[in-house]
Amino acid sequence: MKELFGLMKFGTQSALWAAVINTVVAIIKTAAYLITGNVAMFAEMMHSFGDAANQFFVFIGSALSKKEPTERFPGGFGRLVNLVLLGAVLIVGVLAYETIVEGVHHITNATQSEDWFWLNISVLGASALLEAGVLYKAMKEITEHLPKEQTKGLKLLPLSYKHVKEAKPATKLVFLEDNVAVGGALLAMLAIIIATYTPFHSATGYASIIIGVALIFVVGRIFLDNAAGALGVADVKMQARMGARILQHEHITDIQDLDVIKEGDSLHVELRVEVDPNMTIKQADEIRNYIEEKITESVDNVTDIIIEFDDDDGIDTWRNISSEDKK
């Protein structure tokens, strides 16, 4: 138990903040829905409960994935976060279905309602602001590897969307879910205004369906990403970056093979380099240290590096592979 609590400090902080805030928001929305019976508020309530449950489990999974390897699991627990996220998307999928069904039901039985207008607007407005705070924290985590001067002010917004594919699995889930959360709250507010002041009384039902469909998109995106992560997907961009750095050493003539495998938030690196067969053990050790240093300079979440040496065969293998990848 002590070890479990010790690992919690390594969990993804944006997921923890999102879990806490979404729990508070979900409780507020539940109270508002029970008072008003508004279907758009129901959709937002379901969305917030789903996000809170998801992000809590994601935080736990991201923390446990940092557990050191054991005799029973010598490969470590890096991919545990991917398995947790695969389970988490099931929750979102069920809530998305319920949200769409409730929206369809409201469209077929739409009635005008001006009751509790300002309560609904106030709750959704406050929710949008709280969710925006969580989204901002996720954006900061996505761009934390970039120079600070590049992420100042509004520059953070386009950069976070540009680099979201490179984000850790837990951070990516929080980012996607809170995009839907902020957008959903604003959409629900607009739907309530339209349903109250125009003859289009079914607007909240359509808003509920749109929110549900957006949640399904998140489910699909997160499922595909984490299914690949659980299987062990190669980080091609990182392979190219590491390969270029490694070949800067004057005594490394070629790279026969270089694999950078994502394991949850971490990377596992295996490579085989070609060197002069007449070099000494001391020189080989110096090259090994050089390679490890260059790899850890490229990224800070490498769990292990396996390096093999081979004779120079006179064939430019790595540059040929890199050229094929670019085609």
C-alpha positions in Angstrom: 0.0 0.0 0.0 2.9 2.3 0.8 4.4 1.7 -2.6 1.0 2.4 -4.2 0.7 5.8 -2.6 4.4 6.5 -3.4 3.7 6.0 -7.1 0.8 8.5 -7.1 3.2 11.4 -7.4 4.2 10.1 -10.8 0.7 10.1 -12.2 -0.3 12.6 -14.9 -1.2 15.8 -13.1 -3.6 17.1 -15.8 -5.6 13.8 -15.4 -5.8 14.3 -11.6 -7.0 17.9 -11.9 -9.5 16.9 -14.6 -10.9 14.1 -12.3 -11.4 16.5 -9.4 -12.9 19.4 -11.4 -15.1 17.1 -13.4 -16.5 15.5 -10.2 -17.4 18.9 -8.9 -18.9 20.0 -12.2 -20.9 16.7 -12.5 -22.4 17.2 -9.0 -23.4 20.8 -9.9 -24.9 19.7 -13.2 -26.8 16.9 -11.6 -28.4 19.3 -9.1 -29.3 21.7 -12.0 -30.8 18.8 -14.1 -32.9 17.5 -11.2 -34.2 21.1 -10.7 -34.8 22.0 -14.4 -35.1 18.6 -16.2 -33.3 20.2 -19.2 -32.1 17.6 -21.7 -29.0 19.6 -22.7 -28.0 19.7 -19.0 -28.6 15.9 -18.8 -26.1 15.4 -21.7 -23.6 17.6 -20.0 -24.1 15.8 -16.6 -23.5 12.4 -18.2 -20.5 13.8 -20.0 -18.9 15.2 -16.8 -19.5 11.9 -14.9 -17.9 10.0 -17.7 -14.9 12.3 -17.8 -14.5 12.2 -14.0 -14.5 8.4 -13.9 -12.2 8.2 -16.9 -9.6 10.7 -15.8 -9.5 9.2 -12.3 -8.7 5.8 -13.6 -6.2 7.3 -16.1 -4.4 9.1 -13.3 -4.1 5.8 -11.4 -3.0 3.9 -14.5 -0.4 6.5 -15.4 1.0 6.3 -11.9 1.1 2.5 -11.7 2.8 2.3 -15.1 5.9 3.9 -13.5 6.3 0.8 -11.2 9.7 -0.8 -11.4 10.0 -4.2 -13.2 9.7 -7.3 -11.0 10.7 -10.9 -11.4 7.3 -11.8 -12.6 7.1 -8.8 -14.9 10.6 -8.1 -16.1 9.5 -5.9 -18.9 8.0 -3.4 -16.5 4.5 -1.9 -16.4 4.8 0.9 -19.0 1.9 -0.4 -21.1 -0.5 -0.6 -18.2 -1.6 3.0 -18.9 -2.7 1.9 -22.4 -4.7 -1.0 -21.0 -6.4 1.3 -18.4 -7.3 3.8 -21.2 -8.8 0.9 -23.3 -11.1 0.2 -20.4 -11.8 3.9 -19.8 -13.2 4.4 -23.3 -15.9 1.8 -22.7 -17.3 4.1 -20.0 -17.4 7.0 -22.4 -18.9 4.9 -25.1 -21.9 3.9 -22.9 -22.5 7.5 -21.8 -22.3 8.7 -25.4 -25.0 6.2 -26.3 -27.2 7.3 -23.4 -26.7 10.9 -24.4 -27.7 10.3 -28.0 -30.8 8.3 -27.0 -32.0 11.1 -24.6 -31.4 13.7 -27.4 -33.6 11.7 -29.8 -36.3 11.2 -27.2 -36.4 15.0 -26.6 -36.6 15.8 -30.3 -39.7 13.6 -30.7 -41.3 15.1 -27.5 -40.0 18.7 -27.6 -41.9 21.3 -25.6 -41.1 25.0 -24.9 -39.7 25.7 -21.5 -38.4 29.1 -20.1 -38.1 27.8 -16.6 -34.8 28.1 -14.8 -33.1 29.7 -17.9 -30.5 31.7 -15.9 -29.7 28.7 -13.7 -28.9 26.6 -16.7 -26.9 29.3 -18.4 -25.0 30.1 -15.1 -24.1 26.4 -14.4 -23.0 25.7 -18.0 -21.0 29.0 -18.1 -19.2 28.1 -14.9 -18.6 24.6 -16.2 -17.0 25.9 -19.4 -14.6 28.1 -17.5 -13.6 25.2 -15.1 -13.1 22.8 -18.1 -11.1 25.5 -19.9 -8.7 25.6 -17.0 -8.1 21.8 -17.2 -7.7 22.1 -21.0 -5.1 24.8 -20.5 -3.2 22.6 -18.1 -3.3 19.7 -20.7 -2.0 22.1 -23.4 0.9 23.1 -21.1 1.8 19.4 -20.7 1.6 18.8 -24.4 4.0 21.6 -25.2 6.3 21.3 -22.1 9.2 20.0 -24.3 9.2 23.2 -26.4 11.1 26.4 -25.6 9.1 28.6 -23.2 9.3 31.6 -25.5 7.5 29.6 -28.2 4.5 28.8 -25.9 3.8 32.3 -24.5 0.3 33.7 -24.6 -2.0 32.6 -27.4 0.9 30.8 -29.2 0.1 27.9 -26.9 -3.2 27.2 -28.6 -2.1 26.2 -32.1 1.1 24.5 -30.8 -0.9 22.2 -28.5 -3.1 21.0 -31.4 0.0 20.6 -33.6 1.9 18.5 -31.1 -1.0 16.5 -29.6 0.0 13.4 -31.4 3.3 13.4 -29.5 1.6 13.8 -26.1 1.6 11.1 -23.5 -1.5 8.8 -23.7 -3.1 10.1 -20.5 -2.5 13.8 -21.4 -4.0 13.2 -24.9 -7.1 11.7 -23.4 -7.6 14.7 -21.1 -7.0 17.1 -24.0 -9.5 15.5 -26.3 -12.2 15.0 -23.6 -11.9 18.6 -22.4 -12.1 19.9 -25.9 -15.5 18.2 -26.1 -16.3 19.4 -22.6 -15.7 23.1 -23.3 -17.3 22.9 -26.7 -20.3 20.9 -25.3 -21.0 23.4 -22.6 -20.9 26.3 -25.0 -23.2 24.3 -27.5 -25.6 23.5 -24.7 -25.8 27.2 -23.7 -26.5 28.1 -27.3 -29.2 25.4 -27.6 -30.9 26.5 -24.4 -31.0 30.1 -25.7 -32.5 29.0 -29.0 -35.0 26.7 -27.4 -36.2 29.4 -25.1 -36.5 32.4 -27.4 -37.3 30.8 -30.8 -39.9 28.2 -32.0 -37.1 25.7 -32.4 -37.8 24.0 -29.0 -36.0 20.8 -29.9 -32.6 22.6 -30.1 -31.4 21.1 -26.8 -32.2 17.6 -28.2 -30.0 18.2 -31.2 -27.2 19.6 -29.0 -27.4 16.4 -26.9 -26.9 14.3 -30.0 -24.0 16.4 -31.2 -22.3 16.1 -27.8 -22.8 12.3 -27.9 -21.4 12.0 -31.4 -18.3 14.0 -30.3 -17.8 11.6 -27.4 -17.9 8.7 -29.8 -15.2 10.4 -31.8 -13.1 10.6 -28.7 -13.8 6.9 -27.9 -12.6 5.9 -31.4 -9.5 8.1 -31.4 -8.3 7.0 -27.9 -9.1 3.3 -28.6 -7.0 3.2 -31.8 -4.1 5.0 -30.2 -4.0 2.8 -27.1 -4.6 -0.4 -28.9 -1.5 0.3 -30.8 0.3 1.3 -27.6 -0.7 -1.9 -25.9 0.7 -3.9 -28.8 3.9 -1.9 -28.9 4.0 0.8 -31.6 7.1 2.2 -33.1 7.9 5.9 -32.8 9.2 6.6 -36.3 9.9 10.3 -35.8 11.9 9.6 -32.7 13.8 6.8 -34.5 14.9 9.3 -37.2 15.9 11.9 -34.7 18.0 9.4 -32.6 19.5 7.9 -35.7 20.8 11.3 -36.9 22.3 12.1 -33.5 24.0 8.7 -33.2 25.6 8.9 -36.6 27.4 12.1 -35.6 30.1 9.9 -33.9 33.1 9.5 -36.1 33.6 5.8 -35.3 30.0 4.8 -36.0 29.9 4.0 -39.7 26.2 2.8 -40.0 23.1 1.7 -38.1 21.8 -1.7 -39.1 18.7 -1.5 -37.1 17.0 1.0 -34.7 13.7 0.4 -32.9 12.0 2.9 -30.6 8.9 1.3 -29.1 6.3 3.2 -27.1 5.4 1.5 -23.8 2.8 3.7 -22.2 4.5 7.0 -21.4 7.9 5.5 -21.9 10.2 4.5 -24.7 12.2 1.2 -25.2 15.2 1.5 -27.5 17.1 -1.3 -29.3 19.8 -0.7 -31.9 22.6 -2.4 -33.8 25.5 -0.1 -35.0 28.4 -0.9 -37.3 31.9 -0.1 -36.1 35.5 -0.9 -37.0 36.1 -4.6 -36.0 39.6 -3.8 -34.7 38.6 -1.3 -32.1 39.3 -2.0 -28.4 36.8 -2.7 -25.6 37.5 0.7 -24.1 36.6 2.4 -27.4 33.4 0.3 -27.6 32.5 1.4 -24.1 33.1 5.0 -25.0 30.8 4.6 -28.0 28.1 3.0 -25.9 28.3 5.9 -23.4 28.1 8.3 -26.3 25.0 6.6 -27.8 23.2 6.5 -24.4 24.0 10.2 -23.9 22.7 11.2 -27.3 19.5 9.2 -26.8 18.7 10.7 -23.4 19.4 14.1 -24.8 16.6 13.5 -27.4 14.0 12.5 -24.9 13.8 12.1 -21.1 11.4 9.1 -20.8 13.5 6.3 -22.1 13.3 3.3 -19.8 16.0 1.1 -21.3 18.5 1.0 -24.1 19.9 -2.2 -25.7 23.0 -1.7 -27.9 24.7 -4.3 -30.1 27.9 -3.8 -32.2 28.6 -5.4 -35.6 31.3 -5.2 -38.2 31.1 -2.5 -40.9 29.8 -4.3 -44.0 30.3 -1.4 -46.4 26.6 -1.0 -47.1 24.9 2.3 -46.1 21.9 0.6 -44.5 20.5 3.4 -42.3 20.5 6.2 -44.8 18.8 3.8 -47.4 16.1 3.0 -44.8 15.6 6.7 -44.0 15.3 7.5 -47.7 12.6 4.8 -48.2 10.6 6.2 -45.1 10.5 9.7 -46.7 9.0 8.4 -50.0 
